[in-house]
C-alpha cells in the first residue's frame, strides 16, 4: 500500500525521502495485543484487543517481531546514549561488499546523543540486547525456531551518498552474536523460509559504496558453529525494484517491478509491481497478482494475502483497493477503498493510505475506520488524523465492523495524512 506512488520502498526509504509512511500495526499471534507505530514513525505503542494503550516505548520508524507464544515482543527504540546496553560480538562481514565499503560506512555512531537499542519487552519490562548506534531499525523477523532475530537498518545521519545504504543483520539469541549478512539490501525484502533459513534480496558487487541495481534472492543458513554461512542463490532480480518479501511455509512471496533488458525509462515508469510466488520444491516462479502496491501480508493460516490492488476495473477506471488474494491461485477479492481523503478549511485536499491493513487473525483485519473515510477524526498542525478499527472478514469477502480501536487515543498517536499546504 502506498502514499508515494513513485516510491517502491517502505519505512526507511520513504522516511528518508520525506514521504509519509503509513502507520503500522503488528498483532501478537494470539491476537490479544498489538504493537503500533504511527505514520512516519514515532513512539511505539502497545495496545490490547480493545484498543487500550498498555505501554509507550521510544521513537522508531518500523519493525517489530512477536514470539510464537505472544509473551515476548522484540523491538527497536531510540534511547538516551547513557542507557547501558550489553556489548555483543560482531561479525561485520558481507559477501556482497568490498572491505573498504564495510570499514567506512558500517560504523555505529551517536551523533545526536541518542542510540537505537534493540531488545525485547516481556513481563512488563524492556530488556536491552544491543545497540545499533545511529542506525535506525526498519524491519524485523524472528526465526520459526525462535533462535535468530533478523533485522535491517539504515543510517539517516550518514553522508548524503550513505543515507540509502542499509545493513541486513542477524542476531543469535543463544550465543548473543551479531552477523552482517548483506550491504545495501532493501530494508524490508527478507523473510525466514525455514527454522534458521533466511531469504533476502541482495545487490551484487557493492564497491566503494556504489550499490548495483541488479541482484539476486539469496537464502542463507544461519549457524553459529559454521565458519561461514552456507548460501543458495535462488534467482536474479532488480534489488531496487523488489521492496517486500514474506514466506508461506518454504515458499517465498515477493513484490517486484519486472524488468526486460534493455531497460527503458518509459517502461520503468509505467510498469506496476507484481506479486510473485517462488516454490523451493520445484524452483518455479509464477505471478499471483499483477498491478499491486509494494506491501502485502499473508494471513496467519497462509491461505490469503492482504494487498493493495491497483489494476483496472471493469469500467476501465484505475482501482486502488484493499483486497485479498488466494495464496495458491491468486484469485482476487476487493474489500474496500485503500485510500482516504480529507479537506481542510482552505479546501486543500489530502489523499492516500494513512495506515497499513493488518491481520489480527485469519478472519479479522484492522484498518482505517470507517472504511473509505472522507472526514478525519481530527485536524491539527497541517495533518488530518484518522481512526483505526477492527473488522470481520466474512466468507463472502466482506468487511464487517467489530469495534473501534483508537477512539480514546491521543490525537498525535492516530494515523495521519499531510495537507500540501494550509490546514489548522
Long-range contacts (C-beta under 8 A, 24 or more apart in sequence): 1-293, 1-294, 1-295, 1-307, 1-308, 1-322, 1-338, 1-353, 1-356, 1-357, 2-293, 2-294, 2-295, 2-308, 2-352, 2-353, 3-352, 3-353, 3-354, 3-417, 8-240, 8-241, 8-243, 8-257, 8-273, 8-294, 9-186, 9-187, 9-188, 9-243, 9-294, 10-62, 10-138, 10-187, 10-188, 10-243, 10-244, 10-294, 10-295, 11-41, 11-61, 11-62, 11-63, 11-138, 11-139, 11-187, 11-188, 12-61, 12-62, 12-136, 12-138, 12-152, 12-153, 12-154, 12-166, 12-187, 12-188, 13-154, 13-164, 13-187, 14-40, 15-40, 15-41, 15-61, 15-136, 15-138, 15-156, 16-154, 16-156, 16-163, 16-164, 20-352, 20-416, 20-417, 20-418, 21-61, 21-62, 22-352, 22-353, 22-354, 22-355, 22-356, 22-415, 23-354, 23-355, 23-356, 23-388, 23-414, 23-415, 23-416, 24-62, 24-355, 24-356, 24-358, 25-355, 25-356, 25-358, 25-366, 25-388, 26-64, 26-65, 26-66, 26-358, 27-66, 27-358, 27-359, 27-360, 27-361, 27-366, 28-66, 28-70, 28-73, 29-66, 29-68, 29-69, 29-70, 29-300, 30-69, 30-70, 31-360, 31-361, 31-364, 32-70, 33-70, 33-73, 34-358, 34-360, 34-366, 35-64, 35-66, 35-73, 35-75, 36-413, 37-61, 37-62, 37-64, 38-412, 38-413, 38-414, 38-415, 38-416, 39-354, 39-355, 39-415, 39-416, 39-417, 42-412, 42-413, 43-413, 44-75, 44-77, 45-413, 46-73, 46-121, 47-405, 49-360, 49-390, 50-403, 50-405, 51-388, 51-403, 51-404, 51-405, 51-406, 51-407, 51-408, 51-409, 52-408, 53-409, 53-413, 55-121, 55-124, 57-121, 57-126, 58-117, 60-116, 60-136, 60-137, 61-136, 61-137, 61-138, 62-137, 62-138, 62-139, 62-188, 63-137, 63-138, 63-139, 63-140, 63-151, 63-152, 64-140, 65-140, 65-141, 65-142, 65-149, 66-142, 67-142, 67-146, 68-144, 68-146, 71-122, 71-123, 72-120, 72-121, 72-122, 73-120, 73-121, 73-122, 74-118, 74-119, 74-120, 74-140, 74-142, 74-149, 75-118, 75-119, 75-120, 75-121, 75-140, 76-116, 76-117, 76-118, 76-119, 76-132, 76-136, 76-137, 76-140, 76-151, 76-153, 77-116, 77-117, 77-119, 77-126, 78-114, 78-115, 78-116, 78-117, 79-114, 79-115, 79-116, 79-117, 79-128, 80-113, 80-114, 80-115, 81-110, 81-113, 81-114, 81-115, 83-115, 83-117, 83-128, 84-128, 85-115, 85-117, 85-128, 85-129, 85-130, 85-131, 86-128, 86-129, 86-130, 86-176, 87-130, 88-129, 88-130, 88-171, 88-176, 88-177, 88-178, 89-175, 89-176, 89-177, 89-178, 90-177, 90-178, 90-179, 90-180, 91-177, 91-178, 91-179, 91-180, 92-180, 93-179, 93-180, 94-167, 94-180, 94-181, 94-182, 94-183, 94-206, 95-182, 95-231, 96-182, 96-183, 96-184, 96-202, 96-203, 96-204, 96-205, 96-206, 96-215, 97-182, 97-183, 97-184, 97-206, 97-207, 98-206, 98-207, 98-208, 100-208, 101-183, 101-206, 101-207, 101-208, 101-209, 102-180, 102-183, 104-209, 105-155, 105-158, 105-162, 105-165, 105-183, 105-209, 106-167, 106-180, 106-183, 107-133, 108-132, 108-133, 108-134, 108-135, 109-133, 109-134, 109-155, 109-157, 110-134, 111-157, 112-157, 116-153, 118-149, 118-151, 118-171, 129-171, 129-176, 130-171, 130-176, 130-178, 135-167, 138-166, 138-187, 138-188, 139-187, 139-188, 139-190, 141-190, 141-191, 141-192, 141-198, 142-192, 143-192, 143-195, 143-196, 143-198, 143-222, 144-192, 144-194, 144-195, 145-195, 145-196, 146-173, 147-172, 147-173, 147-174, 147-195, 147-196, 148-172, 148-173, 148-192, 148-196, 148-198, 148-222, 149-173, 150-181, 150-190, 150-192, 150-198, 152-185, 152-186, 152-187, 152-188, 152-190, 153-187, 154-187, 161-209, 162-209, 164-211, 165-209, 165-211, 168-200, 168-202, 170-198, 170-222, 172-222, 172-224, 174-224, 175-224, 177-224, 179-222, 179-229, 181-220, 181-229, 182-218, 183-211, 184-211, 184-239, 185-215, 185-239, 186-239, 186-240, 186-242, 186-243, 188-243, 188-244, 188-245, 189-239, 189-242, 189-243, 189-244, 189-245, 189-254, 190-245, 191-245, 191-246, 191-247, 191-252, 191-253, 192-247, 193-219, 193-247, 193-249, 193-250, 193-251, 193-252, 193-280, 194-250, 196-221, 196-222, 196-223, 197-221, 197-222, 198-222, 199-234, 199-245, 199-247, 199-252, 200-245, 201-237, 201-239, 201-242, 201-245, 201-254, 202-239, 203-239, 203-240, 211-239, 211-240, 212-239, 213-238, 213-239, 213-240, 213-241, 214-238, 214-239, 215-239, 215-242, 217-242, 217-245, 217-252, 217-254, 217-278, 234-278, 234-283, 235-278, 235-285, 241-273, 243-273, 243-294, 243-295, 244-294, 244-295, 244-296, 246-296, 246-297, 246-298, 247-298, 248-277, 248-298, 248-302, 248-327, 249-302, 250-280, 250-281, 251-277, 251-278, 251-279, 251-280, 251-281, 252-277, 252-278, 252-280, 253-277, 253-278, 253-288, 253-296, 253-298, 253-305, 253-327, 254-278, 255-292, 255-293, 255-294, 255-295, 255-296, 272-310, 272-311, 275-305, 275-307, 275-325, 275-330, 277-327, 287-330, 288-325, 288-327, 288-329, 288-330, 289-325, 289-330, 289-332, 293-338, 295-356, 297-356, 297-357, 297-358, 297-359, 298-327, 299-324, 299-327, 299-359, 299-362, 300-359, 300-361, 300-362, 301-362, 302-327, 303-327, 303-328, 303-362, 304-362, 306-357, 306-358, 306-359, 306-365, 308-338, 308-353, 309-334, 309-338, 322-357, 322-367, 324-393, 324-397, 333-397, 335-365, 335-393, 335-397, 335-398, 335-399, 336-367, 336-371, 336-372, 336-399, 337-371, 337-372, 340-368, 340-372, 340-373, 340-374, 340-376, 340-386, 340-417, 341-374, 341-417, 342-374, 342-375, 342-376, 342-379, 342-384, 342-417, 342-419, 344-379, 344-382, 344-384, 344-419, 344-422, 344-423, 344-424, 345-422, 345-423, 345-424, 346-421, 346-422, 346-423, 348-419, 348-420, 348-421, 348-422, 348-423, 349-419, 349-420, 350-384, 350-417, 350-418, 350-419, 350-420, 351-417, 352-417, 354-384, 354-386, 354-415, 354-416, 354-417, 355-386, 355-388, 355-415, 360-390, 363-392, 363-393, 364-390, 364-391, 364-392, 364-393, 364-402, 365-390, 365-391, 365-393, 365-399, 366-390, 366-391, 366-405, 367-391, 367-399, 368-415, 369-401, 369-404, 369-405, 369-406, 370-401, 371-399, 376-417, 377-406, 377-411, 377-414, 378-411, 378-414, 379-423, 379-424, 380-411, 380-424, 381-423, 381-424, 382-418, 382-419, 382-421, 382-422, 382-423, 382-424, 383-416, 383-417, 383-418, 383-419, 383-423, 384-416, 384-417, 384-418, 384-419, 384-423, 385-411, 385-414, 385-415, 385-416, 386-414, 386-415, 386-416, 386-417, 387-414, 387-415, 388-414, 388-415
